[in-house]
């Protein structure tokens, strides 16, 4: 599709199958703001869909049905990788009626056409890093656009529409769509095994995909990489020269392997000193705890420095950054309890998020984890087991959330907990309401409840907070 055709989308009807997905909802918001007529469907009503309704996108139906799309008779039909291609009646109708059908990533390419794109890739940290970059650009008055994988709290949206030249996006490795596009600056935060259903060649295929992404980025403009990450370091040092001016490396300071941009902890000031090529630049205090967030901030600093933004403006942007919904999102913090909601669903993310919560030094840390997708649990069973086994605080594991696909025999949350066999790790079955009911009787004053998962476990936090008067009666008895 040519740029002129992309422009014509502003006067067309666009139907999103799976509009409740965070990436799909961002694109729906973007094209709605451009003047397109937007409709969509999903398998169930979610908070994301409710928010889209509030934003003026009213024609959304649940569940998927051929009648939905027939009502609208759209010009374009958009689907994501989460949609089962041969088993969705709306998509089948679109094929039968010869509609223009685009994958989400192809529509994203149309949205960013003509802009200077900053594309953030990596197994973990894409959304937080993209959001930090966006916050810096906004603070610096550069009026960027952005399509994010989470709700930027300062704007209460996953879509930022500006008139400036820069457009921040996430380069998605889950379906290899990161290989599309030609960004001005590309970022690799880290590389690890995940989404193995799309990578039959396992970690080697994942490495090769990121290598192709890196080569493409360097052939065009700049590549920013985290040299602290083992696999990223392996790929970059084996295939490129680190003195190439197009490659910017970052990490937390290690004398044996200094990076272009690095951070040193300043415990006496509770801050991080930022250095560029060995020269001190500034000290930064981040609102969000965790070493992984320091790395995200270094990536954002590196990108912003490449764009010529002053150190002072970068500092202001990073220190103003309040976070992204579902990324260590503090739902409530009182004298009684703290409730944090996080999207972590990979063992590495889970471990990093638990460590970040410990930095808050709660009286007691309670972890509630909802594994996401039986296939991921199967592929990373050993890693899940190792991550949970090393923890001593109370951990409650709920039933595995199935976004697509089916259950896998012998793979379950209950089986994982039984195999770990530690008294501090408990399996909780049943609905989110039942999980909330149990936890309400367990919580004590001073507890920090850390809720993690990419599924509907995000609905647990408000349920724990709602009966606050009931919880208060428990606080006095413990």
Secondary structure, DSSP 8 states (H G I E B T S, - for coil): --HHHHHHGGGSEEEEETTTSHHHHHHHHHHHHHT-EEEEEESS--HHHHHHHHTT--EEEES--HHHHHHH--SEEEE-TTS-TTS-HHHHHHHHTT-EEEEHHHHHHHHHTTSEEEEEE-SS-HHHHHHHHHHHHHHTT---EEEEEEEETTTTEEEE--SSSEEEEE---TTSGGGSS--SEEEE-------GGG-TTHHHHHHHHHHHHHHHHHHHSEEEEETTSHHHHHHHHHHS-TT-TTEEEEEE--TTS--SEEEEEETTTTEEEEEETTEEEEEE--SS-SHHHHHHHHHHHHHHHHTT--HHHHHHHHHH---BTTBSEEEEE-SS-EEEEE---SHHHHHHHHHHHHTT--SEEEEEEEEE-HHHHHHTHHHHHHHHHT--S-EEEEEEE-SSS--BTTB-HHHHHHHH--TTEEEE-S-HHHHHHHHHHH--TTEEEEEE-SSGGGGHHHHHHHTHHHHHHHHTT-
